[in-house]
Amino acid sequence: MAIFAVALLCAQADDARPDAAKPDPAKTNAAPKSPAAKTSARPAGSASSKKDGPKKDGKARPIVFITPEREAAALTFVQRNHPELADLLAVLKTSQPEEYDRAVRDIFRTLDRINLIQDRDPLQYDLEVAAWTAQSRVQLLAAKLKMGSTEELLRKLRDALTAQNEAKLALLSHERQKVADRLTKIDADIARFETDRDELLDKQLHVLTHSSADTTRPAKLLPKASTKTKPATSHQE
């Protein structure tokens, strides 16, 4: 996220310079590149081996192909949680399509991960969204700061870093509470097995033997049909 933000803001700065439209004589007079040196443009949504290669820990991230539906979901998520980034993405889509494609894949990975949490733990979902938003704001302000430092930007960045740290702290505190609750349950189970060992053993034995008796019990025979016959009636002639 930080890389594409820097690239976008630098591109905007280059477009704003008066001499941005002037061709570079050295580049104009340079020999044209051979066709072999050219690389074909990567379509939106496709995977890039350079951008999606193995991570530092040796584990390759799963390839994410961006469909129109996934792109729309990612942009909606950004618009709802960081509108300023959404505006920059709109510019990035036309100025640097590959960076835009990579940014949308990165956002969709985050969205896909936290959506799995929403139903299971709504509070953690909200904390994850807050942490992502705080981090995104920090990265965007840091990218702006690379273009020129001002007291206002430094103040905003400091405030954003404070918000990011608070969001991380809230998320970690929630995760710690979940672990503590889990440990409390485990401790209770251990205590129950230690103090009621004989009672639990008797219950388990009763359940198993009772189930075994049910499975080995012969099935009831159906009542036999009556074999008695009615006495023959004499017919008077």
N, C-alpha and C positions, 0 to 999 in steps of 0.2 A: 504494500500500500504506500509506503513512504517513497519508493522508487518512482512509481507512476505519478505521484503527486508532484515530486520534484521535476520530472520530465515535463509535465503539463505546465506548471508555473513558469519554467524556463522557456518553454515554447511561446507562452503568452508574452513573456518579457521580450523575446526576440522579435515577435510580430509588432510590438509597440515601438521598437527602435526605428529611427528615421532611415537608417542605412540597411534595414533588414531586407528590403526588396532589391538592393543593388547586388548584381552578380559578382562573385569573387573571380578576378582575372585569372588567378592561378588555377582555379577549378575549371574555368571556361576553356583555358588553353591546354588543360590536361588531356592526355590520350584517353579515348573512350574505353570503357571496360569491356572485356570480352564477354560474350554471352554466358560462358561457363562461370564467370564471377558473379553473375546476377542471380539473385534468388527470387523465386516466385512468391507473390504475396500469399500469405496464409489466410484462408477464409475464416470468417468469424465463427467462433465456436469450435474450431479444430484445436488439436493439441499440439504444443510446441515442445520438441525434445529438449531444447535449450532452456526454456522457461519452466518446464515441468519435469526436469531431470531429477536424479536422486538427491535427497537432502543430505545435510552434513552428517547425519547419523547413519547414512547408508540406506535408509528406507525411502523408496520412491513413493511419492504421493499418488493416489489414484487419479487417473485422467478424468477430467470433467468436461463433457461436451455441452456447450451452451445452446439450448434451444430457445426459441422466442419466448416460451413460457417461463423458462428459468431466468432469462434476461429480465423479463418483466417483474418477476418476483424479487430479484436482486435490486432492481432500481426502485421498486416500491418500498423495500426495506430501508434503502439509503434515504429516500425522500422523507420517510417517516421519522428517521432517527438522526440524520445528518444532512439537512437540505443543502447546505453549502457544497458538500461533496457531490451531491446529485447534479448541481449546476455545472461543476467542473467536469463531471463525467460526460455531460452532453457535449462540451467542447472537445473533450478528448476523443470522443467517438469519431469525429470528422478529421481532427488534426493528427491523431496517432492511433489508428485502428487496432494495431497489435497490442499496444499498452491498454487500450480500452478493453479489449478481449480478455487480457490477463487480469485486469482489475475486476471485471464482472465474474470471472471464474473464482477469484479469491473471495469475493463477497458471497457468492453462492455457496462455496464450501462452508463458510461460517454460518450462513443461514440454514443450510441443511443440517449442520451439526446441532445447532441450538434448537431447531424445530423438534428434534427427537426428544428434547428435555421438556418441552412445553406442557404436554399432557401429564407426564410423570411428576414434574416438580415445577409448577408455575412460578414460584418465587425464584428458583435458580434461573429460570428462563429470563425473567426480568433483570436479574443481576448480570447475566451474560450479555444481554443487550446493552445495558448501561456501561459495562466494561468495554464492549466493542466501540460504542459511541465515543467514550472518553479517549480511547486509544486512537481512533480515527481523527479526532480533533487535534490531538497532540501531533500526529504525523503531518497533518495539513499545515499547522502553524509552524512546525519545524521546517517544512519545505519552503514556506514563505520567508522564514528567517534567513534561509540560505541565499535568497535574492537580495536581501538588505535588512540589516538589523535596525530596529527602532525601539524606543522605550515602550511604546504601546504594544508592539509585538511581543517583547520580552515579558511584559506584564500578563498578556493573554496566555502566553505559553506557560508561565508559572501557574496561573489559575487552572489551566487545562491539565497540567501535570498533577496538581493537587486533586482535581476531580478524578483523574485516572487512578491515583494511588488509593483514594477513598473507595472507588468502585472495586478495585482489586481486593482491598481489605474486607469489604462487605461480602464479596464472593467467597473469599477464603474462610471467613467466619462462618458463613452458611455451610460450607463443605465440612468444616471442623465439627459443627453441631450435628451434621448427619452422621459423621463417623462416631461421635460420642454417643449418639442414640443407638447406633448399631452395636457399639461395645457394651452399652448398658444391657441390651437384650441378650448379648452373648454371655455376659456375666450372670444374668438371671438364669439362663439355661444351664450354665455350669453348676450354679448353686443348687438348682432343682435336681440335677443328676447326682450330685454329691449327697444331698440330705435325704432324698426320697428314692434312693437307689433300689431298695428291696420292693417298695411299693410299685415303682415303675416296672421292675422285672416281673412282678406278679401280673400286672396289667398286660404286659406284652405277651407273657406266656398264655394268659387266658384268651387273648384275642387270637393268637395263632392256633391254639388247640381248638377253640370254638369254631374257627373258620375251617380247620381240618375236619372236625366232626361233621360239619355241614356238607362238605364235599364228598365224604365217604359214606354218608347216610344213604341207604338204598331208597330208591324212589318208591312211592306208594303205588301199589298195584290198583288198576282200575277195577271196580266191582264187576264180578262176573255176571254175565247175563243169566237170567233164570232159565233152568233146564226143565222146569216142570211143564208138563203138557196137560192140557185140559182133557178131562175124561171124555171118551167118545160118547156121543149121544146117539141113542138108538132111534131109528126112524120107524115108526109104526107104518105097517103096510095097510 
